[in-house]
């Protein structure tokens, strides 16, 4: 039975999910930072979490890219 080639959308699903959540977190950071007149501690936590998710998304995408389409 030959292995099927999964679509790129299914191969990168988790990294795309984390990328979207990270981008939404960046929007939340900028919204909180400009609403209060300056970034508060909560806004900085949003930024840190968003950057962490973006890095995780890039690492997952890089790992999947290295695996190749047939892995």
N, C-alpha and C positions, 0 to 999 in steps of 0.2 A: 504494500500500500504506500504510494508516494506521499511525502509530506506536502501539505498545502502551504502556499505562501500567504501569510497573513497580511492584511492591508497595513500600510504605514500608520493609519489612524489607530488601529488596534495595537500595533507594536509600541507606539509612543503614547498610549492612552494615559498612563499614570503620570508621565512627565508633562503632558499637556494639561492635565488636571491641576498639578502643582503649579505650573506656570500661570494658569488662570487665577488660582487662589492668591498667588504671590502678587500678581498685577492688581487684583482687587484690594489687597492689603496696602499696596503703595498708594492707591487712590484714597484709601481710608486715612493713611498717614498724612497725606497732603491736605485732606479735608480737615482733619483735627488740628493740624499745625496752623492753618490759616484762619480757622474759626476762632481760636483762642488768642490770636495775635502773635503766637510763637509756639514752637513745639513743646508740649508738656511731656511728662514721663510716660503717660499712656501712648502718646503719639510715637515716642521713641521705641516703645515695645512693639508697636505695629510695624515700624520700619525694620527692626531687627528680625521679627518673625517673617516678614515679607522677603527680606533678603535671604534668609535661611531657606525658605521654600523655593526661591528662584535658583539658588545654587544647587539644591537637591534636584530640581527639575532638569537643570543642565547636566548634572552628573548622570541621572537616569537616562537621558536622551543620548549622551555620549556612550554609555555602556551598551545601550541597545544598538546604536550605530556600529559599534565595534563588533557586535555579535553577528551582524549581517542579516539578510532577509530570510535565510533558511534555518536559523537556529531555533 
